[in-house]
Amino acid sequence: MPANLPYIPERIVVHLGTPNANATNVSVTFPDYIKNVASSEIFPTWPEAALRANIYVQISFALNRVYTEWYRSRGYDFDITNSTQYDQAFVYGRDVFANIANIVDEVFNNYIVRRGNVEPLFTMFCNGTTVTCEGLSQWGTVPLANRGYTPYQILQYYYGNDIDIVYNAPISPNIPSYPGTPFGFGASGNEVRTIQVQLNRISTNYPAIPKIVPANGIYGESTTAAVNTFQSVFNLPVTGVVNKATWYKIKYIFTAVKHLSELTSEGLTEEEIENLWGENLRQGDYGQRVRSLAYYLNTIAYFNPEIPTVNSNGVFNSAMDNQVKAFERFYGLNPDGIVDFRTWQMISRIYTDILNNLPEGYEGATAALYPGYNLTPGMRNDDVKEFQTYLRVIGQNIEGIPVIEATGYFGPETERAVMIFQRLYGLDPSGIVGSPTWDALAKEYNYIRFGTERTG
């Protein structure tokens, strides 16, 4: 399941006023927040089915604010207000009703979704007497409960038959979605795919923004073009880099065009938030991403004696764990041995700094170092021509690998040859030249041309 499915925040920050009011923020546990809201919005003497239906609504409303980062994406430092003009009632310090508190303790980690969607439903509601609306009528739940409606049937009455209840959602600290470090061309990972998916949807409403195809988590030329245009359209500095301001502006506009914080939400699907790149890397992991990590770190280690060189053979073993911790310590990161997006970005930045400061003629006639970003079909540049040169020499010497021309254009013939090479050398046959593929190409090329040892 995607790691970025909705969760129940351990705590929620409530602004005691309208959004722009100079008012106090208070942090309370999520169950205590819901107990307070329920005790402020409804009456403890109502039938239990009515109480439960209203509490489900209050939970989902608050979770929608948290999940969409409705206020934080607008630059505020809180999750929700206590203004009924914008959100729901919350009276800081008030007593709560015992029967309401008992129900909240039982159901606080359950919420409402539209069937097939991920985000907590924006459960619009009103009191049903002085104010009416398209959503639930708080007072209207009472006669329905007295007629024998269950809480779920009451919710269906107001929100339709295509709603579900998510039970026992996980509880987690409320961590901002921004990954904590700017990223741009050459980056890869789930955070990249997030902004690709969101920009593609935004481009439907703002067609000047080009589509990113495929949305594969690789920050290449098409992603750079889309980010540049987005920044221009929404009056941000045009850098092609996703910093905190750009990240949250993208999220803000995405939520708006999808109506995610409206009862008429277009809906967010699991496919849209799927983590194609897996989770953070740590000891015990293995595969292509570990091979890529080893390539970067061993290159950095060659130039930095504080970082040990490791032969991991694609396994995140104890030696690599020590290598990662040494890197994290040296570059001021938390030395926990876990390679999250921030650590990846630091590794990439240090590697790029090394590339940009190599002495002239450093490599001699041997293969160049990996250029620091994925080479994908459709690209045309000198780095493509470089790897095509290696692949052409290999094809002239290894049966089964096509002999291609080194044109600098990554076309279908080159993609096919790359995939054949990847299969023969035990790599993921993606047709994309990342660091493991470049490394294998370079080593084979160096062996054929100069007799150097095949290592790794």
C-alpha positions as MATLAB code, in Angstrom:
seq = 'MPANLPYIPERIVVHLGTPNANATNVSVTFPDYIKNVASSEIFPTWPEAALRANIYVQISFALNRVYTEWYRSRGYDFDITNSTQYDQAFVYGRDVFANIANIVDEVFNNYIVRRGNVEPLFTMFCNGTTVTCEGLSQWGTVPLANRGYTPYQILQYYYGNDIDIVYNAPISPNIPSYPGTPFGFGASGNEVRTIQVQLNRISTNYPAIPKIVPANGIYGESTTAAVNTFQSVFNLPVTGVVNKATWYKIKYIFTAVKHLSELTSEGLTEEEIENLWGENLRQGDYGQRVRSLAYYLNTIAYFNPEIPTVNSNGVFNSAMDNQVKAFERFYGLNPDGIVDFRTWQMISRIYTDILNNLPEGYEGATAALYPGYNLTPGMRNDDVKEFQTYLRVIGQNIEGIPVIEATGYFGPETERAVMIFQRLYGLDPSGIVGSPTWDALAKEYNYIRFGTERTG';
ca = [
       0.000    0.000    0.000;
       1.269    3.523   -0.637;
       3.080    5.088    2.299;
       1.246    8.367    1.751;
      -2.241    7.079    2.419;
      -4.082    9.197    4.996;
      -3.143    8.677    8.640;
      -4.444    9.943   11.958;
      -2.143   12.707   13.229;
      -0.940   12.298   16.782;
      -1.561   16.009   17.306;
      -3.348   18.758   15.415;
      -2.599   22.493   15.589;
      -5.727   24.620   15.957;
      -5.800   28.367   15.261;
      -8.176   30.042   17.719;
      -9.687   32.464   15.251;
     -10.294   33.061   11.563;
      -7.322   32.222    9.319;
      -5.931   35.766    9.152;
      -6.740   36.712   12.748;
      -3.894   37.460   15.147;
      -4.841   34.553   17.373;
      -3.186   31.803   19.400;
      -2.325   28.380   18.001;
      -2.808   25.390   20.296;
      -1.578   21.841   19.776;
      -3.809   19.044   21.061;
      -4.013   15.312   20.471;
      -6.348   14.383   17.643;
      -8.811   12.469   19.867;
      -8.952   15.412   22.297;
      -9.617   17.755   19.387;
     -12.551   15.636   18.166;
     -13.957   15.290   21.699;
     -13.898   19.064   22.030;
     -15.482   19.654   18.609;
     -18.208   17.076   19.195;
     -18.979   18.501   22.639;
     -19.157   21.992   21.086;
     -21.201   21.090   17.987;
     -23.762   18.485   19.117;
     -25.765   17.503   22.177;
     -24.886   14.490   24.356;
     -28.587   13.653   24.788;
     -29.008   12.791   21.103;
     -29.459    9.144   20.115;
     -26.166    7.277   19.918;
     -26.489    6.621   16.169;
     -26.823   10.380   15.570;
     -23.813   11.088   17.795;
     -21.681    8.541   15.973;
     -22.685    9.812   12.520;
     -21.788   13.377   13.513;
     -18.467   12.312   15.025;
     -17.526   10.436   11.827;
     -18.254   13.630    9.918;
     -16.140   15.775   12.257;
     -13.221   13.330   12.032;
     -13.312   13.226    8.219;
     -13.613   17.006    7.941;
     -10.523   17.530   10.105;
      -8.530   14.796    8.369;
      -9.285   16.356    4.987;
      -7.771   19.619    6.224;
      -4.694   17.766    7.458;
      -4.275   15.504    4.412;
      -4.607   18.274    1.831;
      -2.499   20.601    4.007;
      -5.241   23.114    3.300;
      -3.800   25.832    5.502;
      -0.123   24.872    5.500;
      -0.036   24.924    1.683;
      -1.182   28.550    1.957;
       1.699   29.472    4.251;
      -0.108   29.216    7.594;
       1.486   27.458   10.576;
      -1.612   25.547   11.692;
      -3.825   22.695   10.475;
      -7.315   24.019   11.117;
      -9.153   26.964   12.679;
     -11.875   27.035   15.329;
     -13.975   29.397   13.228;
     -17.274   27.832   12.144;
     -17.179   30.193    9.170;
     -14.312   28.078    7.808;
     -14.091   24.903    9.856;
     -15.766   23.492   12.962;
     -16.250   24.682   16.531;
     -13.469   24.156   19.071;
     -13.520   25.822   22.496;
     -10.082   25.545   24.029;
     -10.162   24.332   27.618;
     -13.818   23.349   27.695;
     -15.140   20.244   29.449;
     -16.223   17.362   27.233;
     -19.177   15.026   27.692;
     -18.348   11.552   28.961;
     -20.518    9.626   26.497;
     -19.107   11.615   23.568;
     -15.547   11.044   24.819;
     -16.181    7.290   25.000;
     -17.439    7.187   21.404;
     -14.470    9.246   20.164;
     -11.997    6.930   21.907;
     -13.585    4.071   19.978;
     -13.827    5.623   16.497;
     -11.266    8.459   16.236;
      -9.152    6.496   13.732;
     -12.045    5.771   11.359;
     -13.056    8.152    8.584;
     -15.301    8.481    5.534;
     -14.159    8.156    1.904;
     -15.905    8.217   -1.430;
     -15.649    4.672   -2.806;
     -12.539    4.332   -4.997;
     -10.950    7.485   -3.581;
      -8.164    7.898   -1.062;
      -8.624   11.274    0.592;
     -10.893   11.659    3.642;
     -14.155   13.001    2.300;
     -14.685   16.700    2.855;
     -17.827   16.121    4.881;
     -19.615   19.441    4.603;
     -22.197   19.836    7.364;
     -24.401   22.435    9.048;
     -26.758   22.568   11.985;
     -29.834   22.158    9.784;
     -31.868   24.806   11.579;
     -30.389   28.290   11.252;
     -28.087   27.124    8.450;
     -28.692   24.527    5.738;
     -26.238   23.089    3.204;
     -25.672   20.252    0.747;
     -24.060   18.028    3.374;
     -25.174   16.591    6.664;
     -27.767   18.316    8.844;
     -26.716   17.865   12.469;
     -30.247   18.200   13.813;
     -31.544   16.141   10.922;
     -29.598   13.125   12.147;
     -31.778   12.908   15.244;
     -35.088   11.885   13.593;
     -33.186    9.494   11.320;
     -31.622    7.812   14.346;
     -35.034    7.675   16.046;
     -36.359    5.888   12.947;
     -33.729    3.179   13.410;
     -31.076    4.332   10.948;
     -27.578    3.111   11.737;
     -24.707    5.641   11.723;
     -23.624    4.381    8.288;
     -27.171    4.668    6.907;
     -27.387    8.228    8.234;
     -24.135    9.054    6.443;
     -25.430    7.449    3.239;
     -28.624    9.507    3.510;
     -26.590   12.713    3.302;
     -23.502   11.765    1.259;
     -24.803    9.016   -1.042;
     -24.591    5.247   -1.202;
     -21.052    5.254   -2.630;
     -19.278    6.016    0.637;
     -17.147    3.698    2.744;
     -15.690    3.846    6.222;
     -11.936    3.320    6.594;
     -11.364    1.576    9.912;
      -8.280    1.613   12.161;
      -6.206    4.034   10.107;
      -2.579    4.232   11.286;
      -1.541    6.927   13.741;
       1.543    9.000   12.900;
       3.237   12.271   13.782;
       1.947   15.036   11.539;
       4.950   15.430    9.248;
       4.803   18.056    6.442;
       4.743   16.564    2.940;
       7.589   18.754    1.644;
      10.656   16.476    1.625;
      12.835   19.081    3.306;
      15.256   19.863    0.511;
      14.893   21.458   -2.948;
      15.214   19.111   -5.927;
      15.466   19.478   -9.675;
      16.923   17.963  -12.841;
      18.550   14.603  -12.152;
      16.559   13.825   -9.002;
      14.510   10.649   -8.792;
      12.091    9.101   -6.345;
       8.520    9.133   -5.139;
       8.652   12.845   -4.332;
       9.454   13.540   -7.987;
       6.559   11.366   -9.123;
       4.225   13.215   -6.742;
       4.836   16.557   -8.402;
       4.721   14.947  -11.880;
       1.256   13.495  -11.231;
       0.040   16.752   -9.730;
       1.433   18.917  -12.533;
      -0.141   16.635  -15.145;
      -3.558   17.108  -13.561;
      -3.029   20.858  -13.164;
      -2.106   21.091  -16.855;
      -5.651   20.003  -17.772;
      -6.868   23.308  -16.336;
      -3.747   25.259  -17.322;
      -2.798   23.817  -20.744;
       0.275   26.034  -21.060;
       1.928   23.622  -18.630;
       3.277   20.688  -20.698;
       2.400   17.115  -19.769;
       5.113   14.933  -18.247;
       5.098   11.556  -19.988;
       5.768    9.197  -18.393;
       5.295   10.271  -14.775;
       7.963    7.837  -13.656;
       9.662    9.620  -10.772;
      12.646   10.715  -12.878;
      13.232   14.465  -13.004;
      14.237   14.952  -16.612;
      13.802   17.554  -19.303;
      10.001   17.311  -19.509;
       9.628   17.729  -15.738;
      11.944   20.724  -15.790;
       9.879   22.300  -18.575;
       6.623   21.712  -16.676;
       8.023   23.145  -13.432;
       9.420   26.182  -15.254;
       6.050   26.895  -16.864;
       4.163   26.335  -13.609;
       6.449   28.765  -11.820;
       5.946   31.330  -14.573;
       2.151   30.953  -14.584;
       1.903   31.307  -10.811;
       4.436   34.130  -10.408;
       7.189   32.150   -8.713;
      10.896   32.529   -9.517;
      11.486   30.438  -12.650;
      14.271   28.099  -11.550;
      13.131   24.642  -12.635;
      13.798   23.578   -9.053;
      11.068   22.470   -6.651;
      11.693   24.306   -3.392;
       9.256   24.601   -0.497;
       7.315   27.474   -2.083;
       6.908   25.638   -5.400;
       6.042   22.335   -3.706;
       3.208   23.863   -1.707;
       1.956   26.006   -4.572;
       1.698   22.850   -6.688;
      -0.182   21.105   -3.879;
      -2.464   24.111   -3.373;
      -3.405   24.314   -7.069;
      -3.737   20.515   -7.344;
      -6.166   20.451   -4.416;
      -8.107   23.307   -6.005;
      -8.475   21.810   -9.514;
      -9.359   18.378   -8.077;
     -11.818   19.912   -5.568;
     -10.281   17.649   -2.926;
     -11.535   19.879   -0.129;
     -15.063   20.064   -1.449;
     -17.989   17.687   -1.187;
     -17.903   17.372   -4.993;
     -14.279   16.125   -4.974;
     -12.981   14.642   -8.200;
     -11.226   12.165   -5.942;
      -7.686   10.989   -5.443;
      -6.907    7.372   -6.342;
      -4.295    4.976   -4.973;
      -2.697    4.884   -8.426;
      -2.066    8.622   -8.219;
      -0.183    8.308   -4.928;
       1.485    4.961   -5.598;
       5.114    4.752   -4.520;
       6.836    3.369   -7.607;
      10.264    3.798   -6.027;
       9.699    1.844   -2.832;
      10.516    3.118    0.599;
      13.681    4.460    2.196;
      16.749    2.247    1.843;
      18.273    0.647    4.932;
      20.291   -2.377    6.004;
      18.808   -5.610    4.638;
      17.538   -4.083    1.376;
      18.842   -5.198   -2.003;
      18.411   -4.557   -5.716;
      19.035   -1.860   -8.306;
      18.538    1.093   -5.971;
      21.148   -0.355   -3.618;
      23.526   -0.793   -6.572;
      22.941    2.833   -7.503;
      23.602    3.931   -3.926;
      26.833    1.928   -3.854;
      28.038    3.529   -7.092;
      27.505    7.049   -5.801;
      28.992    6.428   -2.370;
      32.025    4.561   -3.673;
      32.736    7.378   -6.124;
      32.461    9.901   -3.296;
      34.661    7.658   -1.127;
      37.396    7.712   -3.791;
      37.677   11.476   -3.322;
      36.900   11.606    0.409;
      38.995    9.343    2.683;
      36.498    9.845    5.518;
      34.010    7.649    3.619;
      34.927    3.923    3.367;
      34.713    2.056    0.060;
      32.360   -0.940    0.145;
      31.651   -3.894   -2.134;
      27.969   -4.535   -1.484;
      27.078   -6.639   -4.566;
      23.650   -5.042   -4.559;
      22.954   -5.845   -0.887;
      22.662   -3.191    1.811;
      24.918   -5.048    4.237;
      26.495   -3.973    7.524;
      29.516   -2.518    5.704;
      27.239   -0.309    3.584;
      25.349    0.675    6.718;
      28.631    1.934    8.181;
      29.432    3.662    4.889;
      26.082    5.499    4.877;
      26.496    6.541    8.506;
      30.005    7.843    7.775;
      28.598    9.909    4.887;
      25.756   11.243    7.024;
      28.102   12.219    9.850;
      30.570   13.956    7.540;
      27.895   15.974    5.732;
      25.865   16.954    8.785;
      22.918   14.573    8.481;
      21.397   12.359   11.161;
      23.709    9.281   11.111;
      20.926    6.695   11.272;
      22.002    4.665    8.227;
      18.632    5.254    6.544;
      18.746    6.659    3.016;
      15.669    8.849    2.701;
      14.994   11.464    0.025;
      17.016   14.115    1.844;
      20.039   11.800    2.106;
      19.682   10.874   -1.574;
      19.653   14.547   -2.487;
      22.795   15.217   -0.452;
      24.547   12.244   -2.038;
      23.541   13.496   -5.483;
      24.720   17.034   -4.705;
      28.128   15.896   -3.449;
      28.531   13.592   -6.440;
      27.634   16.417   -8.833;
      30.124   18.717   -7.093;
      32.807   16.091   -7.697;
      31.867   15.820  -11.376;
      31.979   19.580  -11.823;
      35.381   19.904  -10.200;
      37.281   17.040  -11.790;
      40.699   18.123  -13.057;
      40.934   18.333  -16.832;
      41.854   15.014  -18.371;
      41.202   13.176  -15.091;
      39.752   10.056  -16.705;
      42.158    9.866  -19.616;
      40.876    7.496  -22.285;
      38.764    5.388  -19.937;
      35.009    5.731  -19.585;
      33.666    8.867  -17.934;
      31.880    8.934  -14.616;
      28.102    8.693  -14.610;
      26.711   12.187  -15.418;
      24.530   12.249  -12.290;
      21.070   11.875  -13.826;
      19.024    9.222  -15.597;
      19.294    9.137  -19.367;
      15.910    8.337  -20.859;
      14.485    7.746  -24.350;
      13.950   10.984  -26.253;
      16.993   12.766  -24.838;
      19.577   14.320  -27.111;
      22.902   15.498  -25.631;
      26.600   14.710  -25.250;
      26.050   12.345  -22.323;
      23.803   10.201  -24.522;
      26.514   10.175  -27.185;
      29.043    9.124  -24.525;
      27.141    6.063  -23.367;
      26.257    5.181  -26.978;
      30.003    5.121  -27.698;
      30.524    2.574  -24.901;
      27.536    0.525  -25.982;
      28.701    0.520  -29.615;
      32.131   -0.844  -28.657;
      30.485   -3.492  -26.482;
      28.119   -4.448  -29.317;
      31.107   -4.904  -31.622;
      32.607   -7.396  -29.186;
      29.707   -9.095  -27.399;
      27.375  -11.332  -29.419;
      23.692  -10.458  -29.125;
      24.102   -6.749  -28.349;
      23.197   -4.587  -31.365;
      25.838   -2.284  -32.795;
      24.353    1.211  -32.650;
      25.511    4.574  -33.913;
      26.724    7.193  -31.426;
      24.475   10.031  -32.573;
      23.642   11.682  -29.263;
      19.941   10.912  -29.724;
      18.365    8.334  -27.412;
      15.985    6.758  -29.913;
      14.170    3.397  -30.143;
      17.231    1.496  -31.455;
      19.340    2.724  -28.564;
      16.593    1.886  -26.074;
      16.364   -1.661  -27.463;
      20.135   -2.113  -27.254;
      20.171   -0.807  -23.674;
      17.451   -3.257  -22.639;
      19.337   -6.179  -24.209;
      22.514   -5.125  -22.398;
      20.611   -4.824  -19.115;
      19.152   -8.326  -19.444;
      22.537   -9.847  -20.257;
      24.184   -8.154  -17.285;
      21.479   -8.878  -14.715;
      20.077   -5.357  -14.549;
      16.477   -4.181  -14.576;
      15.615   -4.058  -18.316;
      13.968   -0.645  -18.063;
      15.676    0.928  -21.082;
      16.732    3.805  -18.795;
      20.428    4.430  -18.194;
      20.831    5.035  -14.472;
      24.037    4.715  -12.501;
      24.045    0.857  -12.300;
      23.696    0.575  -16.097;
      26.259    3.304  -16.764;
      28.648    1.629  -14.321;
      28.253   -1.768  -16.006;
      28.680   -0.212  -19.473;
      31.786    1.695  -18.388;
      33.419   -1.343  -16.782;
      32.766   -3.535  -19.812;
      33.992   -0.820  -22.158;
      37.165   -0.309  -20.115;
      37.774   -4.060  -20.060;
      37.394   -4.354  -23.843;
      39.451   -1.266  -24.670;
      42.141   -1.317  -21.991;
      42.030   -4.705  -20.246;
      41.080   -3.192  -16.881;
      39.577   -5.490  -14.297;
      35.821   -5.969  -14.221;
      34.852   -5.111  -10.628;
      31.525   -4.906   -8.797;
];
